Amino acid sequence: MIRSDIREAAAIDPAAVPQRELYTGAKMPAVGLGTFGSDRVSAQQVAEAVNGAAAAGYRHFDCASVYGNEAEVGASLATILQNGIQREELWITSKLWNDKHGENDVIASCRKSLADLRLDYLDLYLVHWPFPNFHPPNCDVSSRSPDAKPYIHESYMKTWRKMEELVDLGLVRHIGTSNMTIPKLKLVLRDAEVKPAANEMELHPHFQQPELFKFAVDNGIQPIGYCPLGSPGRPDRDRTPEDTAPTEDPVIVKIAQRHGINPAAICIKWAVQRGQTPIPFSVHHYRENLECVTADPLTDEEMREIAALDRDCRLIKGQVFLWKDGQSWEALWDMSGEITPP
Ligand SMILES: NC(=O)c1ccc[n+]([C@@H]2O[C@H](COP(=O)([O-])OP(=O)(O)OC[C@H]3O[C@@H](n4cnc5c(N)ncnc54)[C@H](OP(=O)(O)O)[C@@H]3O)[C@@H](O)[C@H]2O)c1
């Protein structure tokens, strides 16, 4: 396909997709494609979705080394670039995994992601979790690392200094955090030389995190929302009986009927209009997930109705990061407003 072909094939004009301006002035498309295939979707299928999504108009892709598919996604990115989309038009995020927080591991790990993704630089590189605890991919939530550690700010800042070095080296344009809390972010903001440009966090109508969302926005940190649809395809091991499904919420279903679209699209419209950047994963529905943000916005009344649906229902609880026997997952999220003591 030659350059003009892929542009004509772009079903949705990327210019019609809202953008977020980061504190550097850089612009990030306000919807990205998630690429975590988990147990159900192979690396090859995700890579095909990346190709299809680029043709459909996506320019933002949310990657991570732990997703185990950066090499396949990188082959798709190479094709996309060969076919005429410019590198500057793309927004590519990747993430440092938890077993690579060591001072000698950060730069090497980023270089590995760059090599796999076949890129010279990343637009955004995130510390995936604030805990340096290795656990094998796809392990059960009851799995615990024998070396598990709590959040130790001095250690995190050593990792962060290396993240800052990546910016100095020109390997990444922005650095950011993921799965953070307000007390942890306050310390990072106090001590960082390069401020986090974004925080990736779980965000959907049943888990709106209003305080953390506001804190991020007030501090110039873009909230990127993962599991924006409530992750309906997540493995059974990541489900608990208390979990709820935002796409099945009667209010979301009613609004979807009114707009004549899928409830998932209502979750995405709400996310974009609220001000976060959702990164829905999809190998089947990615086109509609982008198209929905380009027309027919939710009314103020519908936005208020969805705001009232928050159930504080965290789906990704992070149990594998617990560092003490008998702890509950709440300890990871500093529920008291203070960092949970070691
Ligand atoms: N930073 C972190 O710690 C972290 C944690 C979790 C996730 N993430 C990122 O966030 C991304 C999204 O999270 P997620 O994948 O867990 O959950 P999600 O995006 O909420 O849900 C994805 C699921 O929804 C289905 N779906 C998508 N669009 C749909 C539509 N319009 N109608 C019906 N079903 C639809 C997909 O199926 P089809 O494929 O069949 O369309 C897939 O099973 C991940 O891929 C990853 O990039 C980051």
The ligand as an SDF file (V2000), in Angstrom:
LIG
                    3D

 48 52  0  0  0  0  0  0  0  0999 V2000
   -1.0510    0.1860   33.3040 N   0  0  0  0  0  0  0  0  0  0  0  0
   -1.5950   -0.9520   33.6790 C   0  0  0  0  0  0  0  0  0  0  0  0
   -1.2680   -1.4940   34.7470 O   0  0  0  0  0  0  0  0  0  0  0  0
   -2.6740   -1.5830   32.8430 C   0  0  0  0  0  0  0  0  0  0  0  0
   -3.5100   -2.5440   33.4180 C   0  0  0  0  0  0  0  0  0  0  0  0
   -4.5000   -3.1140   32.6140 C   0  0  0  0  0  0  0  0  0  0  0  0
   -4.6480   -2.7140   31.2950 C   0  0  0  0  0  0  0  0  0  0  0  0
   -3.7970   -1.7730   30.7390 N   0  0  0  0  0  0  0  0  0  0  0  0
   -3.9370   -1.3250   29.3340 C   0  0  0  0  0  0  0  0  0  0  0  0
   -5.3070   -0.9760   29.1290 O   0  0  0  0  0  0  0  0  0  0  0  0
   -5.8000   -1.6730   27.9830 C   0  0  0  0  0  0  0  0  0  0  0  0
   -7.2880   -1.8800   28.1200 C   0  0  0  0  0  0  0  0  0  0  0  0
   -7.6270   -2.6530   29.2610 O   0  0  0  0  0  0  0  0  0  0  0  0
   -8.2970   -4.0970   29.1170 P   0  0  0  0  0  0  0  0  0  0  0  0
   -7.8560   -4.7050   27.8560 O   0  0  0  0  0  0  0  0  0  0  0  0
   -8.0410   -4.8560   30.3510 O   0  0  0  0  0  0  0  0  0  0  0  0
   -9.8610   -3.7880   29.1710 O   0  0  0  0  0  0  0  0  0  0  0  0
  -10.9440   -3.0230   28.2800 P   0  0  0  0  0  0  0  0  0  0  0  0
  -10.2980   -2.2120   27.2350 O   0  0  0  0  0  0  0  0  0  0  0  0
  -11.8500   -2.3660   29.2580 O   0  0  0  0  0  0  0  0  0  0  0  0
  -11.7630   -4.2300   27.6210 O   0  0  0  0  0  0  0  0  0  0  0  0
  -11.3040   -4.9570   26.5160 C   0  0  0  0  0  0  0  0  0  0  0  0
  -12.3500   -6.0060   26.1520 C   0  0  0  0  0  0  0  0  0  0  0  0
  -13.5390   -5.3550   25.7240 O   0  0  0  0  0  0  0  0  0  0  0  0
  -13.9790   -5.8840   24.4660 C   0  0  0  0  0  0  0  0  0  0  0  0
  -14.4720   -4.7640   23.6710 N   0  0  0  0  0  0  0  0  0  0  0  0
  -13.7570   -3.7220   23.1870 C   0  0  0  0  0  0  0  0  0  0  0  0
  -14.5480   -2.8710   22.5220 N   0  0  0  0  0  0  0  0  0  0  0  0
  -15.7910   -3.3880   22.5690 C   0  0  0  0  0  0  0  0  0  0  0  0
  -17.0280   -2.9660   22.0500 C   0  0  0  0  0  0  0  0  0  0  0  0
  -17.1390   -1.8220   21.3640 N   0  0  0  0  0  0  0  0  0  0  0  0
  -18.1110   -3.7600   22.2550 N   0  0  0  0  0  0  0  0  0  0  0  0
  -18.0050   -4.8970   22.9650 C   0  0  0  0  0  0  0  0  0  0  0  0
  -16.8430   -5.3500   23.4840 N   0  0  0  0  0  0  0  0  0  0  0  0
  -15.7600   -4.5920   23.2920 C   0  0  0  0  0  0  0  0  0  0  0  0
  -12.7300   -6.4710   23.8510 C   0  0  0  0  0  0  0  0  0  0  0  0
  -13.1300   -7.5330   23.0010 O   0  0  0  0  0  0  0  0  0  0  0  0
  -12.7710   -7.5740   21.4170 P   0  0  0  0  0  0  0  0  0  0  0  0
  -11.2800   -7.7250   21.3480 O   0  0  0  0  0  0  0  0  0  0  0  0
  -13.5100   -8.7780   20.9550 O   0  0  0  0  0  0  0  0  0  0  0  0
  -13.2470   -6.2990   20.7800 O   0  0  0  0  0  0  0  0  0  0  0  0
  -11.9610   -6.9670   25.0570 C   0  0  0  0  0  0  0  0  0  0  0  0
  -12.3810   -8.2460   25.4520 O   0  0  0  0  0  0  0  0  0  0  0  0
   -4.9400   -2.9430   27.9430 C   0  0  0  0  0  0  0  0  0  0  0  0
   -4.9900   -3.6060   26.6930 O   0  0  0  0  0  0  0  0  0  0  0  0
   -3.5810   -2.3770   28.2810 C   0  0  0  0  0  0  0  0  0  0  0  0
   -3.0150   -1.7550   27.1270 O   0  0  0  0  0  0  0  0  0  0  0  0
   -2.8240   -1.1970   31.5160 C   0  0  0  0  0  0  0  0  0  0  0  0
  1  2  1  0
  2  3  2  0
  2  4  1  0
  4  5  1  0
  4 48  2  0
  5  6  2  0
  6  7  1  0
  7  8  2  0
  8  9  1  0
  8 48  1  0
  9 10  1  0
  9 46  1  0
 10 11  1  0
 11 12  1  0
 11 44  1  0
 12 13  1  0
 13 14  1  0
 14 15  2  0
 14 16  1  0
 14 17  1  0
 17 18  1  0
 18 19  2  0
 18 20  1  0
 18 21  1  0
 21 22  1  0
 22 23  1  0
 23 24  1  0
 23 42  1  0
 24 25  1  0
 25 26  1  0
 25 36  1  0
 26 27  1  0
 26 35  1  0
 27 28  2  0
 28 29  1  0
 29 30  1  0
 29 35  2  0
 30 31  1  0
 30 32  2  0
 32 33  1  0
 33 34  2  0
 34 35  1  0
 36 37  1  0
 36 42  1  0
 37 38  1  0
 38 39  2  0
 38 40  1  0
 38 41  1  0
 42 43  1  0
 44 45  1  0
 44 46  1  0
 46 47  1  0
M  CHG  2   8   1  16  -1
M  END
$$$$
